[in-house]
Amino acid sequence: MPINYYIFLSLALFSIGIVGVLTRRNAIIIFMCIELMLNAVNLMLVAFSKMHYNAALLAGDTATIAGTDGQLFVFFIMVVAAAEVSVGLAIIVMMYRNIHSVDVNFLNRLKH
């Protein structure tokens, strides 16, 4: 499959995530849109990693490990995202316990 399809899909997912973060007020929806943006980046890393691997195979290098760097980065991004999910959900649960809402606009009123 051509790399253009992966680029288009990743761009669409990332755009949906940005629009969701900028337009939504629910903290859980914003959190899900951030995860969607991270997954779009992961898709691009794996697609370019595969493209780099195929280019190395076409060049005649049969014992190559080219293309594994992107997949390694995706693994580390997923580990960091898992930690982010645990901390973020804990913050959202504590926010709901204290103010009985997950509306992020309500947090602006807590400053004063």
VOGU-3710 file (C-alpha; in Angstrom, 3 decimals, decimal comma):
1> mpinyyifls> 0,000/0,000/0,000  1,422/3,437/-0,865  2,656/5,688/1,920  0,218/8,413/0,793  -2,714/6,495/2,246  -1,040/6,309/5,648  -0,163/9,990/5,533  -3,746/10,936/4,664  -5,212/8,721/7,391  -2,763/10,031/9,963
11> lalfsigivg> -3,457/13,623/8,957  -7,210/13,027/9,233  -6,868/11,444/12,694  -4,582/14,224/13,913  -6,940/16,905/12,564  -9,927/15,297/14,282  -7,919/15,258/17,510  -6,974/18,934/17,223  -10,539/19,968/16,470  -11,748/17,925/19,440
21> vltrrnaiii> -9,239/19,484/21,821  -10,011/23,025/20,679  -13,804/22,774/20,587  -14,828/20,438/23,399  -15,270/21,370/27,034  -15,566/17,901/28,560  -12,237/16,850/30,073  -12,699/13,185/29,163  -13,380/14,016/25,494  -10,331/16,286/25,412
31> fmcielmlna> -8,286/13,492/26,924  -9,500/11,046/24,259  -8,665/13,526/21,492  -5,106/13,864/22,817  -4,793/10,089/22,697  -6,134/10,148/19,127  -3,386/12,600/18,173  -0,761/10,354/19,763  -2,079/7,386/17,790  -1,897/9,400/14,573
41> vnlmlvafsk> 1,764/10,105/15,260  2,351/6,429/16,031  0,781/5,477/12,711  3,104/7,850/10,868  6,168/6,512/12,673  5,317/2,914/11,807  4,491/3,804/8,187  7,777/5,633/7,660  9,622/2,854/9,441  8,127/0,321/7,045
51> mhynaallag> 8,973/2,550/4,087  12,577/2,823/5,255  12,775/-0,952/5,679  11,436/-1,551/2,169  13,955/0,937/0,753  16,781/-0,930/2,495  15,549/-4,233/1,067  15,392/-2,783/-2,435  18,959/-1,535/-2,044  20,035/-5,145/-1,538
61> dtatiagtdg> 20,684/-5,190/2,201  19,050/-8,471/3,229  20,278/-8,550/6,821  19,102/-5,063/7,674  17,555/-3,855/10,877  16,566/-0,592/9,211  13,054/0,453/9,969  12,945/-0,770/13,548  13,689/2,663/14,988  10,180/3,960/14,325
71> qlfvffimvv> 8,626/0,909/15,919  10,862/1,339/18,952  9,755/4,958/19,276  6,123/3,841/19,046  6,710/1,416/21,900  8,128/4,176/24,109  5,312/6,554/23,147  2,778/3,897/24,166  4,515/3,441/27,518  4,448/7,183/28,163
81> aaaevsvgla> 0,817/7,345/26,996  -0,126/4,613/29,462  1,443/6,624/32,279  -0,342/9,730/31,000  -3,676/7,903/31,002  -3,278/6,797/34,597  -2,291/10,247/35,843  -4,829/12,066/33,658  -7,736/9,887/34,696  -6,752/10,271/38,344
91> iivmmyrnih> -6,814/14,057/37,927  -10,203/13,915/36,182  -11,651/11,677/38,928  -10,393/14,043/41,642  -11,786/17,018/39,733  -15,177/15,283/39,514  -15,125/14,426/43,229  -14,386/18,022/44,208  -16,586/20,040/41,846  -19,023/17,373/40,519
101> svdvnflnrl> -18,289/18,339/36,919  -15,744/17,530/34,236  -16,261/20,821/32,386  -12,876/22,473/31,843  -14,407/25,965/31,727  -15,411/25,544/35,351  -11,724/25,238/36,251  -11,119/28,824/35,102  -13,510/30,018/37,804  -11,467/28,267/40,495
111> kh> -8,525/30,640/40,021  -10,100/33,563/41,871
//
